[in-house]
Amino acid sequence: MSLGFVERARLYVVDRDLQLRESALSLRTLFEEIAPLDDASTVVSRSKRESPQLVIVELDAEPRGALHLIRTYRLAFPDRETPFLVVSPRPDDDTHIRCLDGGAADYLAKPIAPRLLLARVSAILRRSQPMRRVVEAARPRLRRSVVDVNGRPISIETCVVHSAEPFVRTIVRAGERELVRRQAKLDATTSSDELDAIGQQTHTEAERLVRERVRALRDLQGTARPQRRLFSDGVEHALAGQWSEALALWEQAQELDPDDGAVQANIDVARQKLAKQGR
């Protein structure tokens, strides 16, 4: 079979028996390496050292299944869109739809005909190669930056993602926690320069949003400190029975934050105490 521009690359095969691994031998003309792996953790740990061009996985390859593996891989490598081909002993339409909805590039039911497997894999690789070259050309020019928030780094990462509907994705994180995710859909024919421009735009917008929120947080903290101090000083005067002094401090605190319910409640109590005292 002539595959034109499809390049030899690395294939991962994840299954519970030897049948799928034996069928994968028909793909030796396409891949420099065919690596049999056991489960999701093995796929992720190995992918930290290298990047597979395709993963073939049996639907029930591990207790949590192929779709769990796809989700785990996507979370571990958000800047990759490695295609997954799911193989299942269940040929029903519901299983097929569930696999495609779960992120699989394609689906095959057992028993596997080697010629059909070769044709499906070849089609997946042909679909992925043109856009992959554009992605690789654009990625070095896309930005990664960090904004400091009270000594805590907030990272902003923008990458081009190749999929059936390619897009530029910007993710804002605080440590391992994802705070913001923004995506801009692309056309499969988008040039590397256009990808770069879209990536820069989405990255700059995310960075602006983060910096605006940081400034707003600092302004709020600047207001909150004296407001809390006035509140606590008022409490001390109230505990000493000095209700006039407490009321004056709480009224100042209310001017800084009119929506603080605790301050308003204390003001009401102070006014009731003073009214009883005839002041």
HELIX and SHEET records of a PDB file:
HELIX    1   1 LEU A   18  ALA A   24  1                                   7    
HELIX    2   2 LEU A   25  LEU A   27  5                                   3    
HELIX    3   3 ALA A   40  SER A   47  1                                   8    
HELIX    4   4 GLY A   65  ALA A   76  1                                  12    
HELIX    5   5 ASP A   93  ASP A  101  1                                   9    
HELIX    6   6 PRO A  114  ALA A  138  1                                  25    
HELIX    7   7 ARG A  139  ARG A  141  5                                   3    
HELIX    8   8 SER A  192  LEU A  239  1                                  48    
HELIX    9   9 TRP A  243  LEU A  256  1                                  14    
HELIX   10  10 GLY A  261  LYS A  276  1                                  16    
SHEET    1   A 5 PHE A  31  LEU A  37  0                                        
SHEET    2   A 5 ALA A   9  VAL A  14  1                                        
SHEET    3   A 5 LEU A  54  GLU A  58  1                                        
SHEET    4   A 5 PHE A  84  SER A  88  1                                        
SHEET    5   A 5 ASP A 106  ALA A 109  1                                        
SHEET    1   B 4 ARG A 144  VAL A 149  0                                        
SHEET    2   B 4 ARG A 152  VAL A 161 -1                                        
SHEET    3   B 4 PHE A 167  ALA A 174 -1                                        
SHEET    4   B 4 ARG A 177  LYS A 185 -1                                        
END                                                                             
